[in-house]
Amino acid sequence: RTASSNPTTTSSTIAATLGTNSSSSHGVSCPSACEIGPTNADQRELVLLAICIAYVAFASLVACQNGYYCHSGFGYVPAFGDINLALAPWVEKTNQGILRYVHFMATVYIAWYVSGEFGSNLKGPVVEIIRRVGTQTLAVFLTSTIVAPMLGIFIERVGKGFFVDGFANLLGIVILIMAGRLTGWFKSSPWRSRIPGGRSDAS
């Protein structure tokens, strides 16, 4: 009796064959199928991703009006401000211009694609820092309401510029990360030493 006539062996062989030949999109490996190139679905995802990235990049350039204090160029390219004024009816906040919604959806799609299947790409120390900060959103938000005006005063006093703004933003990020970690530390109550019986010495 040959090995191929064994039902268990045959089913295992079929399962292994299907597993290696099947193509899984969005970051999952597909050894055999990927050898012939991406599928139509993969190509559509890549095209949509490219469109979203291009739109978000364009929006970042024309996100403010004319003037020196413009994060999309610090006044070096006035044409960006002119484009912003021309698009005003479609980007205004009051009536939620349609281009604001498109920008939001494009950003969401980029985040979804980069995160991978079921968030499989969300790994590493940077992601862990973001996750820890995200678990303390209220404390981080309240801290930002105090830190942001103070950094704004700092910028006004020192003088607006690329390096000053960059330093202020990096400092703000560090302070918010510290606020999230400190809040998590307090919530974990590390000063409570556990004693036999499941009670703490603070009870």
N, C-alpha and C positions, 0 to 999 in steps of 0.2 A: 504494500500500500504506500503510494507516494505521499509526500508532504502536502502537495497541492490538493489531494482529495480529502484532507482533513478539514471539516467545516470550520473549526476554530482558526486554523492556519489561514484558510482561504479568506475568511472574514477579516482577519487581521491585516492580510495583504491588501485587500480592497480598501480598508480604512486608511492604511498608510499611504496607498496610492492617491486616494482622494485628498488626504491631508496635505500631501506635497504638491499636488497639481492645482489645488484650489487657490484662487487669488483673493486675498483680503486687502481691502483698501485702507487708506488713512493710517499708515505707519506700521501695519502688521506685515511680517515677512511672507513671501509667497515664492519659494525657490524656483519651481518649474514654470509657473505661469508668467512670472516676471521676466523670464528670459526672452520672451517674445515681445516685451515692451509693455507699457502701461495700457490698461483697458480704456474704453471710451469714458467710463465713469471717472477714472483717475484723471484723464485729460480734462474733463469738464471741471473737476475740482481744482486742478492747477490753473486753468484759465480764469475761473472765478476768483481764485486766490490772488492772481496777478492783478485783476481788475480792482479788487478790494484794496490791495496794497497801493496801487497807483492812485486811487481815489483818496485814501487817507493821507498819502504823501502830498498830494495836491492841496487838500484841505488845510494841512498844517502850514502851508506857505501863504495862504490867503485868509488865515483865521483872524486877522486884525486889520484895523483901518490904518490910514496914513499916520505918520508921527514917529518920533524917535523911539519911544518905548513900545516897540512892536516885536513880540517874541519870534515872529517869522522873518526877521531880517534886521531889526533894530534901526529901521528907517533907511537902510542901504538900497532897498529896491522899492521905491514908491508905487510901482505898477502893481505890486501885490495888494496894496491898500485900495487902489482903484478897482481891482477885481472884486475885492470884498464889498465895496460900496455897490457895485453893479449887481452882486448876488444878494444884496440885503433882503429883498422880499422873500427869498427862498431859504434864508439861513437865520431869520430872526427868532428869538426865543419866545416872545409873547404868544405868537400864533403857531409855534412849532413848525417852522418852515420844513418843507419836504426834504431838503438836502441835509438837514440835521438828522432826520430819521434814517436817511440812506447812510450817513456817516456812522451812525450808531450800529446799524445792521452790518456794515462792512467791518467795523471793529470787532463785533461779536464773531463774525465768520473767521476772521484772522485768528482770534483767540481760540476758537473751537478747533481749527485746523492744526495750530501749533501744539495744542495740548495733547493731541493724539487720541487714539481709540480709548475711551473710558479714562482719559487723563493719563495714559501710559507714559507720556513724555514729561509729566510734571514731577521731576525728580531733581535732587541735588540740593546743595546748601542754600542757594538763592530762593528756590521754591519753598524750602522749609521756613526760611525767614518770613516770606510773604504769608505763608499759612499761619504762622504764629501770630503775626500782626493782625491777620484777618479774624482770628478767634477772639480778639479784644477790640472789636470795632467801635464800641461806645466810648471806651477810654481813649482810643486813638483819635476819634472825632473830637472829643472834648479838648484833648491836648492841642489839636490843630487849630481850634478856635482861639486859643491863647497864643500859640507860637506864630501863626500866620501874620497877625497884625504886628507883632514884635519884629519879625523879619522884614516886613514891609517898611517899618520905621528905620531899620538898619540900612536898607537899600536906599531910602530917601536921604539919609544922613551921609552915607559914604559916597553915593553917586551911582546912578544907573549905568550898567554896562554888562557885557557878556560874562566876564569873570566874576563880578560881584553877584550878579543874579545866579550864576551857576553855583557859587559857594553857598549862597543863601538857601537854594533849593536842596543841595546835598546835606547841609546842616539840618534843614527841616526833616529830611528823610531819616537821618540818623536819630534825631530826637523822637520821631514817631515810632521807630523800631524799638528804641529804648523804653518808650512808654508802654508799648505792647508787651514786651518781655517783663518789665517790672510789674505790670498788672497781673500777668500770668503767674509770676512768682508769688505775689501776695495771695492770689486765689488758691494756690496749691497749699497754703498754710504749712510751710516747711518747718516752722517752729514747734509744731505739734508732734511730739514723739509718741509713737504708738506703744501701748502697754498690753500685756496679756489680757484677753477677754474682749478685745476689739474696741476698748474705750481709749480716749486720749486724756492726757494729763490736764487739759484745759476744761474737761467736762466736770 
